[in-house]
């Protein structure tokens, strides 16, 4: 797979993720407008926050791999594994 098609795939995934977040936010607005139970609102807010965190992590990963490391080309398998270990630590 070419880097360009990988980037296009990541962009589509990011846009899909943003659409899900947008749907969550619209639902949150509806919950608040309809005076929904506070626990339901709190759970949805937590879901939105986790969705944003996941998006933030993926964006950082993409920036590192594609902009700083030129798509990971030239890295050994061991270097790639170490890189993704560091990225996975960030996600926790």
C-alpha positions as CSV (number, residue, x, y, z in Angstrom):
1,X,0.0,0.0,0.0
2,X,1.4,3.4,-0.9
3,X,1.8,6.1,1.7
4,X,-0.7,8.3,-0.1
5,X,-3.4,5.7,0.1
6,X,-2.6,5.1,3.8
7,X,-3.0,8.8,4.5
8,X,-6.3,8.9,2.6
9,X,-7.5,6.0,4.6
10,X,-6.5,7.7,7.9
11,X,-8.2,10.9,6.8
12,X,-11.4,8.9,6.0
13,X,-11.2,7.2,9.4
14,X,-10.6,10.6,11.1
15,X,-13.7,12.1,9.3
16,X,-15.8,9.1,10.3
17,X,-14.6,9.5,13.9
18,X,-15.5,13.2,13.9
19,X,-18.9,12.3,12.6
20,X,-19.4,10.0,15.5
21,X,-18.3,12.6,17.9
22,X,-20.6,15.1,16.3
23,X,-23.5,12.7,16.7
24,X,-22.6,12.2,20.4
25,X,-22.5,16.0,20.9
26,X,-25.9,16.4,19.2
27,X,-27.3,13.7,21.4
28,X,-25.8,15.5,24.4
29,X,-27.4,18.7,23.4
30,X,-30.7,16.9,23.2
31,X,-30.3,15.3,26.6
32,X,-29.6,18.7,28.2
33,X,-32.5,20.3,26.4
34,X,-34.9,17.5,27.4
35,X,-33.7,17.6,31.0
36,X,-32.4,14.1,30.9
37,X,-31.1,12.3,34.0
38,X,-27.7,13.7,35.2
39,X,-26.1,10.3,35.2
40,X,-27.1,9.8,31.5
41,X,-25.6,13.2,30.7
42,X,-22.4,12.4,32.7
43,X,-22.0,9.0,30.9
44,X,-22.3,10.7,27.5
45,X,-19.9,13.5,28.4
46,X,-17.4,10.8,29.4
47,X,-17.9,9.0,26.1
48,X,-17.4,12.2,24.1
49,X,-14.2,12.9,26.1
50,X,-12.9,9.4,25.4
51,X,-13.7,9.8,21.7
52,X,-11.8,13.0,21.6
53,X,-8.8,11.4,23.5
54,X,-8.7,8.6,20.9
55,X,-8.8,11.1,18.1
56,X,-6.1,13.1,19.7
57,X,-3.9,10.0,20.0
58,X,-4.4,8.9,16.5
59,X,-3.7,12.4,15.2
60,X,-0.4,12.5,17.2
61,X,0.5,9.1,15.9
62,X,-0.1,10.1,12.3
63,X,1.9,13.3,12.8
64,X,4.9,11.4,14.1
65,X,4.8,8.6,11.6
66,X,4.0,10.6,8.5
67,X,5.4,14.0,9.0
68,X,8.4,13.4,11.2
69,X,9.4,9.9,10.2
70,X,8.4,10.1,6.5
71,X,5.8,7.3,6.8
72,X,8.2,5.1,8.8
73,X,10.3,4.3,5.7
74,X,13.8,3.5,6.7
75,X,13.0,2.4,10.2
76,X,13.9,-1.1,11.2
77,X,11.2,-3.5,12.5
78,X,12.6,-3.0,16.0
79,X,12.5,0.8,15.7
80,X,8.9,0.7,14.6
81,X,8.0,-1.6,17.5
82,X,9.6,0.8,20.0
83,X,7.9,3.7,18.4
84,X,4.5,2.1,18.7
85,X,5.2,1.1,22.3
86,X,5.8,4.7,23.1
87,X,2.7,5.8,21.2
88,X,0.7,3.1,23.1
89,X,2.0,4.5,26.4
90,X,0.6,7.9,25.4
91,X,-2.8,6.4,24.7
92,X,-3.2,5.0,28.3
